[in-house]
């Protein structure tokens, strides 16, 4: 979840276990008045989080390899 650490540090997001559900709670404010509204919730599963971590890790590997290819291409073209 993008920005989770920053929002948690700013006390704008928190987590809770609600029965069998794992949730992230987000503070909601009316932009025109600044009044706090009802918190927004988003459900998560540990399996879903693990899958997302794997997906991101795989993407990092892909990007690292792509970067290495581009660096090699840059080196080869500069050598001409």
C-alpha angles and dihedrals in degrees: 000000000000116000093007095133094048093046092046090050089051090051091240096116131038138168132234142171110235109186104304092340126099111209144182112215119207123197111235124204132184104246094212098049104018090230116148115248131191114308116255116231132202122190122224137181125212089233090054092049091049090050091051092050089052091048092051092046090052090049090051089053091049092049092046090053092045090051091050089052092051092047090051091048090049091050093048094047092048090052092061 
